[in-house]
Amino acid sequence: MRIGIDVRCLIEPHHSGVAYYTKNLLEHLFAVDTKNTYLLFYNSYRPVKNTVLEEYKKFSHVSLHSYSWPNKFFNFSQKYFKRPLIDKLLGGVDIFFAPNLQFLALSSDCKKVSTAHDLSFEIYPEFLSLKRKFWHKVINPRKFFSSSDAIIAVSKNTKKDLINIYNIPEDKINVIYSGVETQLIASVPNETQPKYILTISTLEPRKNIESLITAFKRLIKNEQYKDYQLFIVGSKGWKSKSIYKSAANENSIKFLGYVSEEKKQELYMNAQAFVFPSFYEGFGFPPLQALKYNVPVIAAQTSSLPEILGPAALYVNPYDSAELSRALQSVLQNNSLRENLINAGKTQANNFSWEKSARDTLAVFNSLV
């Protein structure tokens, strides 16, 4: 079987959750399936220097197919002229896998499998910039998913949204949980580090970072916690100015920007607590990764987070910064609570495997042929 895969999300220098999902899933998919042939498609007008894509060359059954049309022209042609047909560019494929929303023109006889990460843009449109609203309107996610022969939903919550919002038939949707890495860095916690609370996410309104900042400011007014710092990791997203403004003149709050995977692991390892107060998530990689590093997690009791984190997190109302501040205080001072969360986290994190994700995804491909 010839399987085409859209890897355009992997050519960006900084990887968000979708790229993280694509990278890890494909690495394990190519390892567990050596029978089928995989053809990876991407387009970029500028030269791409990407070690992730280069790593795929080690697989004899995987080939890269790059094109260099100007992106705006290519997307316009995909949307309005339905040309070029990407499966034909690849010499014909039985299945084309789209791990992310993209402009995509395929032959009518080519089976399409797509991944739905979340429908936050439908549920919280007020959190989007005008540019992102326009992009979603043009790309038409409802049509994108409705035209798929099979859909992978990364959580039951996302499956529910696909059914309720887009009226997608339930039997077309396959819930396949993403994984969490098993290879952890071999180092020990650094005792010289300051005591800090950690959060990791793209800086945009949906992530609710301003509420965390307000809660943290309330926390450090208590003399017992005045030496704590808040480390905020992540690239700037849309509408991020107000986030920086809310932390102005507060030296205890550090914006670290985008960091490498190695640095991110070190930050997890030495954190006193991890906080993920997002209003909406289709899956939520960062808090799951924190569990793997034995960090107590505080998360919003919303969308897919209770489904993914189970009993391994202390849940709060994302709209109540005072409740979040009290939760932080509880996690920092209550050793019994910390121990219970950490122990539950070890068990919960073990429920998520990239190898299982890859095998389940392959099963979806096989079901269409």
N, C-alpha and C positions, 0 to 999 in steps of 0.2 A: 504494500500500500504506500502511495506517495502522499505525504502530509505537508501542506504548506503552513507556515506560521508567520504571523505579522510580529516582527520584533522592533518596530519603530520606537517603542517606548524605551528600548535599551540603548539607543544612541545618544541620549541626553547625558551630560557629564554627572549630574546629580540624580540619584535614583530615589523616587518616592515609593509608596507602598505598592503601586501597580508594577513598577519595574522590579522591585524586590520579589514580588510574587512570580513574575515572568522568569526572571533569572534563576531562581531556585527551583521552580517547577521544571523548567526545561533541562537543567543540569541533571535532575533525577530521572526525567522522562527518557532522555537519551541514554542514560545508564541502564535502565530497566528494560528498554525496548531496542534491541539491535536488529530486529527483523525488518521493520519498516524504514522507509527513506524519508528524511526530513529536509525540507527546503525552506530556508529562512529568508524572508523578504524584508527589506527596508529601503527607504528612499531619503536622500539628503543631498541638497545642492552643494553643501560644503563637505570637504573630506571628513570622514569619521575616523577618529582614533579611539578605539574602544577595546580594552583588553577583555571585556566580557565576551564580546562576539568572537574575538580571536581565539579564546579558550575552546569554543565549540568546534574548531577545526581539528581538534584531537579525535573527534568521533568520525569514523570513516563513512558512516551512513548519514552524515549531516553536511549540508553545503550552504554557503552564504550567497545571496543574490542581491546585489546592491544596485541602485539606480540613482541618478543625479538630476532629476527634474527639479526645478524650483518648487518648493513645497506648496505655495499658494496656488500655483498653476495646476499642480498634480491633484491637489484636493478638490479644486473647482471642477476639474475634468472627471474625477471619480464621482462627484456628487451629481453633476448636471448632464454629463455625456455618457456616464457609465463606461468610460474607457480611460486607460487601458484595463482590460480584465486581468487582475493580478494572477489568477490561477494560470492563465495562458502565458503570462510573462515567465512563469516558472516552468513552462513546458508541459503543463497539465498536472493537476493533482486530484486525488480522490476526495480529500477533505482539506478545508482551510480553517485553521484555528486562529481566532482573534482574541487574545487575552486582554484586550482593552478596547474601549470605544475608539473607532477611527473611521475616516472616510474609506469606504471599501466597495469596490465593484468586482463582482465575481460572475462566472458563467452560471446559467440556470441549473446545469447538471452537476455543479460542484457543491458538495455538502458543506455547510458552515456551522462551526461550533464556536460559541462566544462565551466569555466569562463576564458575569455581572458582579462587580465588586460592591456597589451600593447604589441607591437611588436618592442620595442626599440632595442632588440638584432639583429633584421633584418635590421633596418634602420640605426643604429649607431654601427656596430660591432667593430669599432675602440675604443669604450669606454669600451670594455670588456677585462678582463684578459684572458690569454691563457686558464686557468682552466675553466672559465665560457664559453668561446667559445667551448671548448671540450665538456662540459656538455650539452650545447644546441644542438651540433651536434649529440651526442649520443641519447638524449631524443627525438629529431626530432619533434619539435613543429608543423610543417606542418601536419605530420601524426596524431599527437595527436588531433589536432582540426578537421582535415578532418574526422577522425573516430568517432567523437562525433555525437550523434543523435540531439542534440541541443546545441547551444553555447550562453552563456550570455556575451555580450560585455558591459563593464562598461561606454562606451561613444560611440557616433556616430563616433568619430574619430577612435576608435579602430575597430568598425565595418567596416569602410571604408578600413582600413589597412588589415583586414582579407580577404576582397573581392579582393583587388588589389594585395596583395602579395601572398596569398595562394589560390586564386580562390575559396573561400568558397561560396556556394550558399547563396544568400541574405536571402532567406526564412528560413534558418537554424539558423540565427543569431538574437538574441533578445537583444535590447539595454535596459539595466536596470541600472539606475544610482544608485550609492551607496548613503548612507545617511551621516548625520552628527549628532553627539550626541546632545541631548536636555537637558540633566542634566548637568548644569554648577555648578562649585563650588561656594559656598556662601561666598564670601569674597570681599573686596574692594581693589582697586589699592593701592599699597604701595608707598607712597610719598617719602620714603627714598631710593628707588631703584635708581640706576644710570639711565640716559637716554640711552636707547639702541634700536638698530635695531635687529630684530630677523629673523633667518631662521632655518628651521627644515627639515632635509633630511639625508638619508644615504650618507656618504662622499665618492663619486665616481665621475668620470669625467662627466657623463651625467647630474649631478645636477648643474654643472656650478658654483660651489662655488668660484673658483679662480677669475672669472669675478666679482663676488660680492665683494670679498676682494679688488680687484683693484679699484672698484668703491668707496668703503668705504674709502680707503686710500686717494683717490682724495677728497672726501667729507670733511674729518677732517683737510685737509690743510687750509680750510676756518675757520677763527677764531671763527665764529659763531657756528660751530659744533665740535670744538676740544674736548669737554667734552663727546661726544657721544661714545658709545661702540657698538661693533658688537658681538652678541651672536650667536654662531653656535652650534646647537643641532643635535646630530645624531651619530650613531655608525660608526666605520671605515668600509669602503667598499674596493673594489679593487682599485688599483692605487691611493691611498689616500695620499701618501707621498708628492706629489707635492703641494697638498692643504695646508698641514701644513707648507711646505717650503715657500709658498707664503705669509704666515702670520708671518714668523719669525721676531723677534725683534720688533713686534708691540704690545705693551701692551694693546691697546684698543680693540684687537680682542681676544675673549674668546671662546675656544672650551670646551663645557660642556659635550660632550659625550652623551650616552643614558640616558634619564631621565624618571622618573615615569610619569604616566598620570597626577597625581596631580601636580607635579612640572611643567609639560608642560603647564597645564592650567594657572598656576600662571605666567609663562613666557609670554603667550599670553596676559593675562590681563594687564600686565604692559608695554608691548612693545609700542614704538612710531610708529613703522611701521613693517610690515612683508614683506619679499622679497623672491620670489620664481622664480629664473632665469633659471630654468631647460630647457635644450635643447629639451626634449621630455617627455611627461607624458601621460599615458593612462587615468588618472582621476585627481589625485592631491588632496590628503586629507588635507595636512597642510594649504594651503591658504584658503580652504573652512572652516576649523576650525577657522582660524584667523578672517574670516568674522563674525563668530558666537560670537566672543569676541569683536566686534566693533573695530577691528584694521584695519587701512587702508592698503591695499595690493598692492604691485608692483609685477607684474608677467611677464614672457616671453610671447610674442605674438606668440605662437607656439603650435602645436599638439592640445590636448584637452582643454588647459587652457582657451581660450576665450569661449569655449562651456560651461564649468563648471562655470566659474566665471562671465560670462556675463558682464554687465556694472559696476560691483562692484570692478574692479581692474584698476590700471594704467598700461598699457602694454608697454613693451620695447623690443627692438631687443636684444636677448640674446648674440649676438656676439659683441655688442657695449657697453663696460664698461663705456664709457663717457656718453652715453645716460642714462645708469642706474644710474650713479652718479647724473645727472641732475634731474632725476625722484625722487631720494631720497630727494634732496634739495627742490623740489617742494612740496612733501608730508609733509615735516617737517616745511616748512615756510608758506604754503598757507592754512590758516584755512578753507577757503571756499571749496577748493579741498578735504581736509580731511573730512569735514562734508558730502560732496556729496558722497564720497567713502564709508563712514561708513553707511550712510542711505541706499545706494544701496545694501550694504552688508547684512543688516538686511533682506531685501526682498529676495535677491538671496539665502541666506542660508536656508530660509524657503521652498525652492523648493525641498530640499533633505531630505528624510525621510527613516530611516531604516525599519520602518513598511511597507512602500510602497514597498521598495526593496524586503522584505520578501514575501509579497503577490504576487508580480509579479514573483518572483522566483518559488513560489508554483504553479502558473499558468502554468509555463513552464513544471514543473513536471507532472501536470495533463494532459497537452496536449499530452504527450507521451504514456499514458495508455488508 
